[in-house]
Amino acid sequence: MPFAKFKLHPDLLRGVRELGFTRATPIQDQAIPPALEGKDLLACAMTGSGKTAAFLLPILHRLIGKPRGVTRALVLTPTRELAAQIEEHLRQLAVHTPLSGAAIFGGVGMGPQEHAFRTGVDVVIATPGRLLDHFKQPYAKLDRLEVLVLDEADRMLDMGFLPDIRRVLKHLPARRQTLFFSATMPGPIQALSRELLHDPASINLERRSAPAVGIRQAVYAVREDLKPALFVELLRRGDVGNVIVFTRTKHRSNRLADYLTSQGVSNARIHGNRSQAQRTDALEGFKTGRYRCLVATDIVARGIDVEQLEHVVNFDVPHLPEDYIHRVGRTARAEATGDAFTLVSPEDEQDLAAIERAIGKRLPRVVVPGFDYASKPTQRFEVPIAERIAEIRARKAEERKRAKEKAERRAANAAGGGRAAAAKTAGTGSDRPSRAHGRSEGADAKRDGDAGRRRRRGGGSKGNPGGGASHSRRPDGPYR
């Protein structure tokens, strides 16, 4: 359906046209009309189907013309990247309107986010944890909220956000419109939707365990230790262009990024241990072409939109078919086409079989001509976890040893200084009495010498002119 049929505000339609949107996707076609009518909405649709515009356009249409300075819409989303992307999409759609939005998420300073609350931006897009941090302060009030959106609700459940969502709901008015979007509908999500929604319009476009139509899929069978070399070979041959390559863990993401760098392949990594500045740089650098490869964990498997993404590569086969669907859904978005390749080692065959059962077909196997599948890698890619643990323990033991030695040196220095101070004090105390005693003895000797000299001269003291003796003297006897 053309967007003009939704009877959206002309300023919004102008923004839609400038973004190059001509016809609504199926989820937009079915979600926008009831949302414009103010109904609650329960929508189940795969990632990459255009859900963001499906809830942003009705919200912006509703808020145009209302008094400014009050936040009237809240979008809850699971990741920082998705929050930033929705905020950017909002600015693009609302470029010809006075409406504003702000992304609220962790890893960055709270000052600008506090300013957004105090000025009352029209739409807040937030991750649950950081929003709860702001709710501890008196300035964070959403008591005049009119619309709540839960985006990627099942992903928030997977990430353990359900308790946080319930705490957020306590800060929101009960009377509101709620739009609920999820790629899947597991039991806890269904239960939450029943709590939140009142007589909702239901949309189910979930294609259970089926990738988007435009994705060409293939499997490259290879030994685990040769996966890095094969991936680089695909890049050098041009079989893979700009690519998001998914690893199972943050450790393997780091190892692959380091390997690509050593092979001269421009890349950036993005996972939960990276700072927000690093994650933002990685995503922006990849979108602008500064990096050819984005090495990622499943943190970017949902919702992240990269225009004209050519390839997705599963460096590690995901354990769950649903994760495979979301990963490969980063390409062939908005009815475009793209390639999704999976590197499969003998250890991965069981997970691959589960994926193929879920999607109902066997994926084609591809052999790269000229690649030496029997070669030995020049460097070890994966460090076994037992070895990594042993290395960490050894490093910690060495750190404790150095800390102990340092403490012992400090204690020895302190003890040595104490003994020196005591000796100095003792030496000073014994020296002073001896000098005083010496001065006393010298004075006494001087007095005795003076008296002796007077006696020899025949003189006496005032009290004893005859020579200083007070006894009598017999002419023929000694002194008494």
QUIMO-V99812 format. One record per helix or strand. SS is the DSSP state (A for helix, B for strand). FROM is the first residue (numbers start at 1). TO is the last residue. Records with the same first field share a line. If there is no record, write none. Layout:
SS: FROM-TO ; FROM-TO
This chain:
B: 2-2 ; 23-23 ; 41-45 ; 73-76 ; 101-104 ; 123-126 ; 147-150 ; 177-182 ; 201-205 ; 215-221 ; 243-246 ; 267-270 ; 293-296 ; 311-314 ; 338-344 ; 365-365 ; 461-461 ; 464-464
A: 3-6 ; 10-18 ; 26-36 ; 51-63 ; 80-93 ; 111-119 ; 128-135 ; 153-158 ; 162-169 ; 187-196 ; 224-237 ; 250-262 ; 276-287 ; 298-300 ; 321-328 ; 333-335 ; 346-359 ; 385-457
